Amino acid sequence: MLSQERVVTALSHKEPDRVPMDFGGTSATGIQVTAYDRLKKLLGIETPSLVTNRRAQLVAVEEAIKNRLHADIDGLEPNPPSSLPRVAGLPADASPVSASPVSATIDEWGVHWLSGAGGAHVATNPPLAGMETAAEVEAYPWPDAAAPSRCTGLREKVLELRSRSPRAIAFNLGCQIASQARNMRGYEQWLMDFLLNPALAEAVMRKIMAIHMITAERMLAVIGDQVDVVTVADDLATQSGPMMSPAIYRKIIRPLQREMFGFIKARTKAKLFYHCCGAASFFLEDFLEAGIDILNPVQVSAANMDPEFLKKNYGGRVTFWGGVDTQHLLPYGSPREVADGVKRLIDIMAPGGGFILAAVHNIRPEVPPENLVALFDTAWEYGRYK
């Protein structure tokens, strides 16, 4: 099978010729530049690396690396905003600045980000923190969702990618509702809003969703017929459990997700990839009800995320995308231990399809390049369907 057919078969819960693999195809399955340079050195590749995500220090994974590691997914990113908005309280010349080893940036939503050289990043100075009414929220200088630049050249990009590569295409749409609200209100205030001011919590998220839906509608009208996967995200769980009670999620967040996911799926035949770090199984029935097709990153080190439990209870209804532990196994295991872990994961997750193998999250600097080679070479050799 060619990669696109292999991926589409697995997403249809059928068994392809081998387990599909992703390395660098989405914004949650990439690699930080230091780790990438070490991998290239091991493989004898001397080309300069291109950082495409400055906040997380992620690179564009080159064709030679994708071929060597048997990757089946190509990623397509939305166009960046043509300019940053003028945000109240910031000087007119406010713009991203950098200084090693930390960079400070402001995104188009007005959120400040501090980023470490290793790729760790945190939102600061939440621009909506002091607001108390829906009117204040509405008056905020929101991103221009209808900016023509968002779609400029997108059709040409996807057609060029389709013509030169046999891989499946994942369009990294993003469209976070709750996580974006958390970044703009501040973590503590965002959680307090659910109890003390739920109307404001909903107003903020609904405004964010409306912007996402405008951009999604315009971009999918241009490329929705050419992509195999559309990725969205909202981190709603921690290592040990949900960030908020399931009852609050079902009352306030799930209806918005259902509306937006349905809106997206009405505009493309692509499968909907949903990224939620942490103990996502606490919400998995809800995510399925809201319309997801794929769960990522399958953080197996989190509570209630054992692969056997997930496959037994949900394997026929959702595709699992990820699963190779990035907290313990990849950074601190030996190549042999990585190979054994990959084999165990394939034994559990691969039967019946519905599985795309990838690291649980972006590869950080402490991951030895030998472990990455062991991961993908083992999956290439061991992940064949009989």
GIDA-V18089 format. One line per field, one symbol per residue. phi: phi as a letter, one per 40 degrees, with the letter a starting at -180 (. if undefined). burial: # if it has 16 or more other C-alpha atoms within 10 Angstrom, else .. A space follows every 50 residues. Layout:
phi=???
burial=???
This chain:
phi=.cdcccccccccfbcccaccbbagcbcbbbaccccccccccccgbbcccb cbbcccfcbcccdccccccgcbbbbbccccccacccbdgbccccadbbac cbbbbbcccgccbbbccchcaacbfdcbdccbbcccccccccdcccddcc bcgccccccccccbbcccbbcccgfcbccccccccgdccdccddccaccc dccccccccccdccccccccccbdcbbcabbbaacbbbcbiccbcdccdc cbcddccdccccccccbacccccbbacgccccbcdccccchcbbbbcfcc cccfbcdccccccbdcbaccbhgcdbcbcccbccdcccdcccccccdccc dgggabcacdadccdcccccccccdccccccccccc
burial=..##############.#######################........#. #..########...##..##########..#..####.......#..... .##################.#.##.####.......#....####....# #..##..#..##..#######################.###.##...#.# #########.###.######.###.##############.##......#. .###.###.##..##.##.###############.###.########### #######..##..##.###########.###...#.###.###.##..## #.#############.##############.##...
